[in-house]
Amino acid sequence: MADSVIDASARQLSFLATRDRDRCRNFYVDVLGLSFISEDGFALVLGCGECQLRVVSVEEFTAQPFTVLGWEVSDIGARAARLAQHGVEMMRFPGMELDAAGVWQAPGGARVCWFKDPDDNLLSLTQHPK
């Protein structure tokens, strides 16, 4: 659309808050495997595919009770196991039956797991059925 504010080629930027940038950088780069792009006085900039994640330093904030960031993966069981190897615990929610790895299967066939970053931001991995 010629009058649209955001065109189809615009790259998406995501934002998260952190109270401890070093701890956050370790988690997102060393544990999750995002690539380090840059860091300045305001944010840590990480890359994942065509998207960028800007992790902004703040003194205080309240993490939200819902998923704020997620990734689509091809083998969620293997990814959940790798997270567990790094000491990351899968979140469990009342009323949702999860497998031993902490992965839930949605009625439509998607498989999802949730976990938190060092600032209690709720993150997820999703594997869609083929």
TAQUI-V725363 format. One record per backbone hydrogen bond with DSSP energy under -1.0 kcal/mol. NH is the residue of the N-H (numbers start at 1). CO is the residue of the C=O. Records with the same first field share a line. If there is no record, write none. Layout:
BEGIN
NH = CO / CO
END
This chain:
BEGIN
4 = 1
10 = 7
14 = 52
16 = 54
18 = 56
24 = 20
25 = 21
26 = 22
27 = 23
28 = 24
29 = 25
30 = 26
31 = 26
32 = 27
34 = 28
35 = 47
37 = 45
38 = 45
40 = 43
44 = 55
45 = 38
46 = 53
47 = 35
48 = 51
51 = 48
52 = 12
53 = 46
54 = 14
55 = 44
56 = 16
57 = 42
58 = 18
68 = 122
71 = 124
73 = 126
79 = 75
80 = 76
81 = 77
82 = 78
83 = 79
84 = 80
85 = 81
86 = 82
87 = 84
88 = 83
91 = 114
96 = 93
99 = 103
102 = 99
104 = 112
106 = 110
109 = 106
111 = 127
112 = 104
113 = 125
115 = 123
117 = 121
120 = 117
123 = 115
124 = 69
125 = 113
126 = 71
127 = 111
END
